[in-house]
């Protein structure tokens, strides 16, 4: 079995195993893996760095369509004697990239299904292998990371996760030199815990501050602590380290997938926006003291709801307060417009679209502050008449195109 071979091979040789499997078992000409880079701007080959299939996700290529729509695609390829099959590489909702396989003739349905199963096994293996090899990270990063960014990327849980009741995605910019902003999440017993953290400052000091706060919240959560206990342990830990001189802004959320109830603690600059159909409105919460400002600060929980089909966006101040080159801030009005424009996209694409709008506002100026975006969709019930949020978006886009 391929899954067994992937488990037994060295972690840096997974793609070679799949390439051999496609050739020997399926009669293919070759196979490779294209991985999405840190900015989710391009797909890059693991085995053949100079392969012409690499390119920008913004371009209208078959590879980009496969990645965006999360469905397999087939195209004729002039430089080969046959056709090319693209299959998404996705695990627990996280889009890693795509599997590319060349065949001398159009693959039969059974071959396509086999390749989809191969992609599923490979995606799980790639996710696990990242702990023990740098090969796939080297493919994903298109320039050197700052030391602070290296720490922040190792702190992230992933970039997307999904379950039967929700889809969640996040993005961090500037990808290669971020400092203090971060996000974290965990799924436990049907409850989803999400935190967005703004560690003030720049460089290693900001990254270390955020790491301290995030790991304190993880420690409380992994010890069975409530949302309040997570906030209070993080606050006590940051205060013990900095005696109130370096507090941390954060938003802590706990989403109940069964009821749609969200429990929240707001300690500073990250802001939340709820999208309900075409309406984008701020989630108004009482702001409490930043983590670590005073000794033994205690926190209270507030609640709000997400109805089926609702979307929640959480952004750090590096988004709404961005003021490139002394220009006016990006502001809430532009942010709301970008969120509304991306409402029909699934969360991973919506986050990327809003981030692209932010970067477009900056023009040629690099983001001066870290920017974090997290997007959570509550799906409609599986047996409902409307379908999932993604299905509704696809249907509405098709209706708009036809009429």
Order of alpha helices (4+ residues) and beta strands (2+ residues): alpha-alpha-beta-beta-beta-alpha-beta-beta-beta-alpha-alpha-alpha-beta-beta-beta-beta-alpha-alpha-beta-beta-beta-beta-beta-beta-alpha-alpha-alpha-beta-alpha
